[in-house]
Amino acid sequence: MKARLLAAIPYAALLAGAAWLFHRTADFAALGRPGQLGPDFWPRAVLVLLMLVCAYEVVRRVVFARGAAADATLAHAAVAEPAVARDAIEGVALTQEAEPRYPWRLAIGIGLTIAYVLALDVLGFFVTTALFLGFFMVAGRYYRTRVVALASIVGSLVFVFVFMKIVYVSLPLGAGPFRTFSTTVLSALGVY
């Protein structure tokens, strides 16, 4: 039981922190405009989801703790049949080691994310997001050009629509010709 409680502590702490933040966001409601979602809506929605996930994990780890039972079964198997347990453990280790690692792809992903943030003000949200999605898919080893292009454009359009029409977030339009292009796209979507 002690191991179960220890496994639940991080989730309980996160649950308590989320509850405290939820309480603190009550002050945001006074800043809202009538007839629109207030600035407290999205932070509170995210915090409610976080609290639900944390509560679920606390209950799962304390009440249902299958991980501890599986570890006990494996320990029992190691004592009862050492050769079978050794083969099972070695099989898991071999499968984990056989997976290739691509640290340079991770570096490319980090670089793309930094470039995305830096390019937002110049290229605008739509263009920057479309480029980011496309390059990120290629960096992730997906090379079907038509699919990448279509997914990038459609994904960017969906993000623009959700952020501007549903969440009411003002997005950067870019500078110069990119601003003109962004306003044309937003007007076509009916969000500008």
C-alpha angles and dihedrals in degrees: 000000000000091000090051092052092047090052090053097049098087091050092046090050091049090048091053092047092049091049090052092049090047089056091048093053090064086087090062093067092074090063095059128108121237114261095020136085108272125234088257096062102080098038089049092046091052091046092051090052090047091050092049092051092047093048089049091050093048091052092043094050096043102037106025102026099165092165092067091047091049091050090050090050091050091048090050090049090051090056097040099040111012095177093054093046091047091051091049093050093045090048090055091047092049092050092050093048093046093063109099119238124216109192092166089058088054089052090050090051091051090047091050091051092051091046089049092057093045094048098048096089094048103037099028128233099284098050095039093049093048091050092044093051092048096047091043091055091049091048087052089057099258107134108170098124099201093047092047092049094046094045091048095051096041091044091051091048091050092050091049092049094047096045097044103032103032107023096031095225119157109230128204111262098197131231134288115343091359090061090052091048092048093051090049091052093045092049090050089053091048095238101109 
